């Protein structure tokens, strides 16, 4: 965001599990001045503090959305704006998704995209996702 000398404060993390096995960690930081959120996507063997840092949002109109795919047993992170489209590959098929006003990802071609969940990173963190259960288990930790 132009004009802001960002002062990022750690916002939290989202752990991605397959039963007892940790697969990935998504972290985010929020600017205490303008609210801009930056994120990183790390594998469990990552030790570098800068590895996995994703591009900074260009404005506060963009949000980090977590897409959980129960079929592929995977999680993707997208930086999106309302009205944008993204493409998700699932079960040997590409699915075009648009971002609605609540930052939920909706299918363009299908009424409902089964076994898929989209969440704002800030709303689910701190928390975890367990990809081994059906439906996928999504838990937001209670902050004290």
C-alpha positions as CSV (number, residue, x, y, z in Angstrom):
1,X,0.0,0.0,0.0
2,X,1.5,3.3,-1.0
3,X,2.5,5.8,1.7
4,X,2.6,3.3,4.6
5,X,5.8,2.3,6.2
6,X,4.5,-1.1,7.2
7,X,4.9,-2.3,10.8
8,X,4.0,-6.0,10.5
9,X,2.8,-7.9,13.6
10,X,2.6,-11.7,13.7
11,X,-1.0,-12.7,13.1
12,X,-0.9,-16.4,13.4
13,X,-0.6,-19.7,11.6
14,X,-2.6,-22.4,10.0
15,X,-1.3,-26.0,10.3
16,X,-2.2,-28.5,7.6
17,X,-2.2,-32.2,8.7
18,X,-2.9,-35.6,7.2
19,X,-3.9,-37.4,10.4
20,X,-0.9,-37.0,12.7
21,X,1.5,-35.9,10.0
22,X,2.1,-32.2,9.6
23,X,2.3,-31.3,5.9
24,X,2.4,-27.5,5.6
25,X,2.2,-24.3,7.6
26,X,0.6,-21.1,6.5
27,X,1.6,-18.0,8.5
28,X,0.5,-14.4,8.2
29,X,1.6,-10.9,9.4
30,X,-0.7,-7.9,9.6
31,X,0.4,-4.2,9.4
32,X,-0.6,-2.4,12.6
33,X,-0.9,0.8,10.6
34,X,-2.9,0.0,7.5
35,X,-4.1,-3.6,8.0
36,X,-2.3,-5.0,5.0
37,X,-1.7,-8.8,5.4
38,X,1.4,-10.6,4.1
39,X,1.6,-14.4,4.1
40,X,4.0,-17.3,3.8
41,X,3.5,-21.0,2.8
42,X,6.1,-23.4,4.3
43,X,6.8,-27.1,4.2
44,X,7.7,-28.8,7.5
45,X,11.4,-28.9,6.6
46,X,11.8,-25.2,6.0
47,X,14.2,-23.4,8.3
48,X,14.8,-20.1,6.3
49,X,12.8,-17.1,7.7
50,X,12.3,-15.8,4.1
51,X,11.6,-19.1,2.3
52,X,7.9,-19.3,1.3
53,X,7.2,-15.6,1.7
54,X,4.5,-14.7,-0.9
55,X,4.1,-11.4,-2.7
56,X,2.7,-8.5,-0.7
57,X,-0.8,-7.5,-1.5
58,X,-1.0,-4.4,-3.7
59,X,-3.9,-2.9,-1.6
60,X,-6.3,-3.6,1.2
61,X,-8.8,-4.7,-1.5
62,X,-6.9,-8.0,-1.7
63,X,-7.2,-10.9,0.8
64,X,-5.5,-14.2,1.3
65,X,-8.0,-17.1,0.7
66,X,-7.3,-20.7,1.7
67,X,-8.8,-23.2,-0.7
68,X,-9.1,-26.7,0.8
69,X,-9.5,-29.5,-1.8
70,X,-10.8,-32.7,-0.2
71,X,-10.4,-34.7,-3.3
72,X,-6.7,-33.9,-3.8
73,X,-6.1,-33.7,0.0
74,X,-4.3,-30.4,-0.5
75,X,-4.5,-26.7,0.4
76,X,-3.8,-23.8,-1.8
77,X,-3.4,-20.1,-0.9
78,X,-4.6,-17.4,-3.2
79,X,-4.3,-13.6,-3.1
80,X,-7.5,-12.4,-4.6
81,X,-9.9,-9.5,-5.1
82,X,-13.7,-9.5,-5.3
83,X,-14.8,-10.4,-8.8
84,X,-11.5,-12.0,-9.8
85,X,-11.2,-15.5,-11.3
86,X,-8.8,-18.3,-10.4
87,X,-8.3,-21.8,-11.8
88,X,-8.1,-24.8,-9.6
89,X,-7.0,-28.2,-10.9
90,X,-8.9,-31.1,-9.4
91,X,-9.5,-34.7,-10.4
92,X,-7.9,-34.2,-13.8
93,X,-10.2,-31.2,-14.4
94,X,-9.7,-27.5,-14.3
95,X,-12.4,-25.6,-12.4
96,X,-12.8,-21.9,-12.9
97,X,-13.7,-20.1,-9.6
98,X,-14.7,-16.6,-9.0
99,X,-14.4,-14.5,-5.8
100,X,-17.7,-13.3,-4.4
101,X,-18.2,-10.3,-2.1
102,X,-17.5,-12.4,1.0
103,X,-14.2,-13.6,-0.5
104,X,-15.6,-17.1,-1.0
105,X,-14.5,-19.0,-4.1
106,X,-17.5,-20.1,-6.1
107,X,-17.6,-22.4,-9.2
108,X,-18.5,-20.7,-12.5
109,X,-19.8,-23.9,-14.1
110,X,-21.2,-25.9,-11.1
111,X,-23.9,-24.9,-8.6
112,X,-21.8,-26.3,-5.8
113,X,-18.2,-27.5,-5.7
114,X,-18.4,-30.5,-3.5
115,X,-15.6,-31.3,-1.0
116,X,-14.0,-27.9,-1.4
117,X,-13.9,-25.1,1.2
118,X,-12.7,-21.6,0.9
119,X,-11.8,-19.5,4.0
120,X,-10.2,-16.2,4.7
121,X,-6.8,-16.9,6.2
122,X,-7.3,-14.3,8.9
123,X,-10.6,-15.9,9.9
124,X,-9.3,-19.4,10.3
125,X,-5.9,-18.6,12.0
126,X,-4.8,-19.7,14.4
127,X,-6.1,-23.1,13.6
128,X,-5.6,-26.3,11.7
129,X,-7.0,-28.4,8.9
130,X,-7.0,-32.2,8.9
131,X,-7.2,-33.5,5.4
132,X,-7.5,-37.2,6.5
133,X,-11.2,-37.0,7.5
134,X,-14.2,-36.8,5.2
135,X,-15.4,-34.2,5.2
136,X,-12.2,-32.3,5.9
137,X,-11.9,-31.2,9.5
138,X,-11.3,-27.4,9.8
139,X,-10.7,-26.1,13.3
140,X,-10.1,-22.5,14.5
141,X,-8.2,-22.4,17.8
142,X,-9.7,-20.3,20.5
143,X,-7.5,-17.4,21.3
144,X,-7.0,-16.5,25.0
